[in-house]
């Protein structure tokens, strides 16, 4: 706290109250508020604030500029990454289509034993 007071004194400004500092720290620009409002439709977080669910655009926002909630999916981070990388998609009637030839399975059932 001493350093803050010294800095304000150095530049000739009055030291703000703790309430004013808290209000300034919580300030969000109108653009930030709008962005958070968009993302809040698909938000699930831990108590510590970690995001569990991501908002994913069905049709890429960079191409469509479509932020309508009907152009969104609530996905876990892994499913979001897979979706963004074209490893699965949805049909218009919400059936999941997995990309062919993009996965390799390796497990005990796939192993050949030498005779």
Contact map, one row per residue, 1 for C-alpha under 8 A:
1111100000000000000000000000000000000000000000000000000000000000000000000000000000000000000000000000000000000000000
1111110000000000000000000000000000000000000000000000000000000000000000000000000000000000000000000000000000000000000
1111111000000000000000000000000000000000000000000000000000000000000000000000000000000000000000000000000000000000000
1111111100000000000000000000000000000000000000000000000000000000000000000000000000000000000000000000000000000000000
1111111110000010000000000000000000000000000000000000000000000000000000000000000000000000000000000000000000000000000
0111111111000000000000000000000000000000000000000000000000000000000000000000000000000000000000000000000000000000000
0011111111100000000000000000000000000000000000000000000000000000000000000000000000000000000000000000000000000000000
0001111111111110000000000000000000000000000000000000000000000000000000000000000000000000000000000000000000000000000
0000111111111110000000000000000000000000000000000000000000000000000000000000000000000000000000000000000000000000000
0000011111111000000000000000000000000000000000000000000000000000000000000000000000000000000000000000000000000000000
0000001111111000000000000000000000000000000000000000000000000000000000000000000000000000000000000000000000000000000
0000000111111100000000000000000000000000000000000000000000000000000000000000000000000000000000000000000000000000000
0000000111111110000000000000000000000000000000000000000000000000000000000000000000000000000000000000000000000000000
0000000110011111000000000000000000000000000000000000000000000000000000000000000000000000000000000000000000000000000
0000100110001111100000000000000000000000000000000000000000000000000000000000000000000000000000000000000000000000000
0000000000000111110110000000000000000000000000000000000000000000000000000000000000000000000000000000000000000000000
0000000000000011111110000000000000000000000000000000000000000000000000000000000000000000000000000000000000000000000
0000000000000001111111000000000000000000000000000000000000000000000000000000000000000000000000000000000000000000000
0000000000000000111111100000000000000000000000000000000000000000000000000000000000000000000000000000000000000000000
0000000000000001111111110000000000000000000000000000000000000000000000000000000000000000000000000000000000000000000
0000000000000001111111111000000000000000000000000000000000000000000000000000000000000000000000000000000000000000000
0000000000000000011111111100000000000000000000000000000000000000000000000000000000000000000000000000000000000000000
0000000000000000001111111110000000000000000000000000000000000000000000000000000000000000000000000000000000000000000
0000000000000000000111111110000000000000000000000000000000000000000000000000000000000000000000000000000000000000000
0000000000000000000011111110000000000000000000000000000000000000000000000000000000000000000000000000000000000000000
0000000000000000000001111111000000000000000000000000000000000000000000000000000000000000000000000000000000000000000
0000000000000000000000111111100000000000000000000000000000000000000000000000000000000000000000000000000000000000000
0000000000000000000000000111111110000000000000000000000000000000000000000000000000000000000000000000000000000000000
0000000000000000000000000011111110000000000000000000000000000000000000000000000000000000000000000000000000000000000
0000000000000000000000000001111111000000000000000000000000000000000000000000000000000000000000000000000000000000000
0000000000000000000000000001111111100000000000000000000000000000000000000000000000000000000000000000000000000000000
0000000000000000000000000001111111110000000000000000000000000000000000000000000000000000000000000000000000000000000
0000000000000000000000000001111111111000000000000000000000000000000000000000000000000000000000000000000000000000000
0000000000000000000000000000011111111100000000000000000000000000000000000000000000000000000000000000000000000000000
0000000000000000000000000000001111111110000000000000000000000000000000000000000000000000000000000000000000000000000
0000000000000000000000000000000111111111000000000000000000000000000000000000000000000000000000000000000000000000000
0000000000000000000000000000000011111111100000000000000000000000000000000000000000000000000000000000000000000000000
0000000000000000000000000000000001111111100000000000000000000000001000000000000000000000000000000000000000000000000
0000000000000000000000000000000000111111111000000000001000000000000000000000000000000000000000000000000000000000000
0000000000000000000000000000000000011111111000000000000000000000000000000000000000000000000000000000000000000000000
0000000000000000000000000000000000001111111000000000001000000000000010000000000000000000000000000000000000000000000
0000000000000000000000000000000000000011111100000000111000000000000000001100000000000000000000000000000000000000000
0000000000000000000000000000000000000011111110000011111000000000000000000100000000000000000000000000000000000000000
0000000000000000000000000000000000000000011111000011100000000000000000000000000000000000000000000000000000000000000
0000000000000000000000000000000000000000001111111111100000000000000000000000000000000000000000000000000000000000000
0000000000000000000000000000000000000000000111111111000000000000000000000000000000000000000000000000000000000000000
0000000000000000000000000000000000000000000011111100000000000000000000000000000000000000000000000000000000000000000
0000000000000000000000000000000000000000000011111100000000000000000000000000000000000000000000000000000000000000000
0000000000000000000000000000000000000000000011111110000000000000000000000000000000000000000000000000000000000000000
0000000000000000000000000000000000000000000011111111000000000000000000000000000000000000000000000000000000000000000
0000000000000000000000000000000000000000001111001111110000000000000000000000000000000000000000000000000000000000000
0000000000000000000000000000000000000000001111000111110000000000000000000001100000000000000000000000000000000000000
0000000000000000000000000000000000000000011110000011111000000000000000000111100000000000000000000000000000000000000
0000000000000000000000000000000000000000011000000011111100000000000000000111100100000000000000000000000000000000000
0000000000000000000000000000000000000010111000000000111110000000000000011110000000000000000000000000000000000000000
0000000000000000000000000000000000000000000000000000011111000000000000011110000100000000000000000000000000000000000
0000000000000000000000000000000000000000000000000000001111111000001000111000000000000000000000000000000000000000000
0000000000000000000000000000000000000000000000000000000111110000000000111000000000000000000000000000000000000000000
0000000000000000000000000000000000000000000000000000000011111011010000100000000000000000000000000000000000000000000
0000000000000000000000000000000000000000000000000000000011111111110000000000000000000000000000000000000000000000000
0000000000000000000000000000000000000000000000000000000010111111111000000000000000000000000000000000000000000000000
0000000000000000000000000000000000000000000000000000000000011111100000000000000000000000000000000000000000000000000
0000000000000000000000000000000000000000000000000000000000111111100000000000000000000000000000000000000000000000000
0000000000000000000000000000000000000000000000000000000000111111110000000000000000000000000000000000000000000000000
0000000000000000000000000000000000000000000000000000000000011111111000000000000000000000000000000000000000000000000
0000000000000000000000000000000000000000000000000000000000111001111100100000000000000000000000000000000000000000000
0000000000000000000000000000000000000100000000000000000010001000111110110000000000000000000000000000000000000000000
0000000000000000000000000000000000000000000000000000000000000000011111110000000000000000000000000000000000000000000
0000000000000000000000000000000000000000100000000000000000000000001111110000000000000000000000000000000000000000000
0000000000000000000000000000000000000000000000000000000000000000000111110000000000000000000000000000000000000000000
0000000000000000000000000000000000000000000000000000000011100000011111111000000000000000000000000000000000000000000
0000000000000000000000000000000000000000000000000000001111000000001111111100000000000000000000000000000000000000000
0000000000000000000000000000000000000000010000000000001111000000000000111110000000000000000000000000000000000000000
0000000000000000000000000000000000000000011000000000111100000000000000011111000000000000000000000000000000000000000
0000000000000000000000000000000000000000000000000000111100000000000000001111111100000000000000000000000000000000000
0000000000000000000000000000000000000000000000000001110000000000000000000111111100000000000000000000000000000000000
0000000000000000000000000000000000000000000000000001110000000000000000000011111110000000000000000000000000000000000
0000000000000000000000000000000000000000000000000000000000000000000000000011111111000000000000000000000000000000000
0000000000000000000000000000000000000000000000000000000000000000000000000011111111100000000000000000000000000000000
0000000000000000000000000000000000000000000000000000010100000000000000000011111111110000000000000000000000000000000
0000000000000000000000000000000000000000000000000000000000000000000000000000111111111000000000000000000000000000000
0000000000000000000000000000000000000000000000000000000000000000000000000000011111111111000000000000000000000000000
0000000000000000000000000000000000000000000000000000000000000000000000000000001111111111100000000000000000000000000
0000000000000000000000000000000000000000000000000000000000000000000000000000000111111110000000000000000000000000000
0000000000000000000000000000000000000000000000000000000000000000000000000000000011111110000000000000000000000000000
0000000000000000000000000000000000000000000000000000000000000000000000000000000001111111100000000010000000000000000
0000000000000000000000000000000000000000000000000000000000000000000000000000000001111111100000000110010000000000000
0000000000000000000000000000000000000000000000000000000000000000000000000000000001100111110000011110000000000000000
0000000000000000000000000000000000000000000000000000000000000000000000000000000000100111111000011110000000000000000
0000000000000000000000000000000000000000000000000000000000000000000000000000000000000001111111111000000000000000000
0000000000000000000000000000000000000000000000000000000000000000000000000000000000000000111111111000000000000000000
0000000000000000000000000000000000000000000000000000000000000000000000000000000000000000011111100000000000000000000
0000000000000000000000000000000000000000000000000000000000000000000000000000000000000000011111100000000000000000000
0000000000000000000000000000000000000000000000000000000000000000000000000000000000000000011111110000000000000000000
0000000000000000000000000000000000000000000000000000000000000000000000000000000000000000011111111000000000000000000
0000000000000000000000000000000000000000000000000000000000000000000000000000000000000001111001111100000000000000000
0000000000000000000000000000000000000000000000000000000000000000000000000000000000000001111000111110000000000000000
0000000000000000000000000000000000000000000000000000000000000000000000000000000000000011100000011111000000000000000
0000000000000000000000000000000000000000000000000000000000000000000000000000000000000111100000001111110000000000000
0000000000000000000000000000000000000000000000000000000000000000000000000000000000000000000000000111111000000000000
0000000000000000000000000000000000000000000000000000000000000000000000000000000000000000000000000011111100000000000
0000000000000000000000000000000000000000000000000000000000000000000000000000000000000010000000000011111100000000000
0000000000000000000000000000000000000000000000000000000000000000000000000000000000000000000000000001111110000000000
0000000000000000000000000000000000000000000000000000000000000000000000000000000000000000000000000000111111000000000
0000000000000000000000000000000000000000000000000000000000000000000000000000000000000000000000000000001111100100000
0000000000000000000000000000000000000000000000000000000000000000000000000000000000000000000000000000000111111110000
0000000000000000000000000000000000000000000000000000000000000000000000000000000000000000000000000000000011111110000
0000000000000000000000000000000000000000000000000000000000000000000000000000000000000000000000000000000001111110000
0000000000000000000000000000000000000000000000000000000000000000000000000000000000000000000000000000000001111110000
0000000000000000000000000000000000000000000000000000000000000000000000000000000000000000000000000000000011111111000
0000000000000000000000000000000000000000000000000000000000000000000000000000000000000000000000000000000001111111100
0000000000000000000000000000000000000000000000000000000000000000000000000000000000000000000000000000000000000111110
0000000000000000000000000000000000000000000000000000000000000000000000000000000000000000000000000000000000000011111
0000000000000000000000000000000000000000000000000000000000000000000000000000000000000000000000000000000000000001111
0000000000000000000000000000000000000000000000000000000000000000000000000000000000000000000000000000000000000000111
